[in-house]
Amino acid sequence: MNTDKSKKIIIIVIAIVAAISALCSIAAAVLVGIFVVGSVTTKPEVYTDITNYREYMSFDVTDADSQWNKWGIDESIWPQEITDKMTIADYKMVYYNPWDAQYLGYLVVDYSNEDYLKESERLKSYQSTDYIGYYSVEEEKTYALLAINADSYNGFVYALTDGKNRIIYAEQIFCNYYMDLDYDKHIPHEYLLDGFDASSDNPYALANRD
């Protein structure tokens, strides 16, 4: 009798363990499904109207939960405002938040000789940070780098120049060591820092994730 009871207990325990394992598998599958659906259904918000420039910057943001807080990253390398003296050659700001907010933007400005010198001096006086090695970024050689704010986790804000009165302001701000956003579809490759790689399994992420 004791043997029969022991067998029944073992069978019950096995059944319980199997049920728990099945529930865990189902829960994991549901979570994966939610993640996939969220990534597919959430579309990037793309803004190209320069008249709303400040709305998409963090300059006026005081609420940490604001859509445009941009993870608290300093964007003061970019102009505080768009003036009549600027010739805007191109502009785009992208916001994407399937799970965590990420931002990609660029502003291309052609300046007069005088204004180019003034803006170049402003940017050169900015306390630029180290940047080489973050997300596989190399020393910038495609353009001259005027200023950069690089964060080892949250990405980059910077200004480049062709030396011919054109300044390119750009940013890639994100978290979790990668961008869900297909950034190559939204920004000319030459405006990215040389070597930049924020793909899902980029070498920098693999080396730094816990």
Buried (B, 14 or more C-beta within 10 A) or exposed (E): EEEEEEEEEEEEEEEEEEEEEEEEEEEEEEEEEEEEEEEEEEEBEEBEEBEEBBEBBBBEBEEEEEBBBBBEBBBBBBBEEBEEEBEEEBBBBBBBBBBEBBBBBBBBBBBEEEBBEEBBEBBEEBEBBEBEEBBBBEEBEEBEBBBBBBBBEBBBBBBBBBEEBBBBBBBBBBBBBBBBBEBEEBBEEEBBBBBBBBBEEBEBBEEEEE
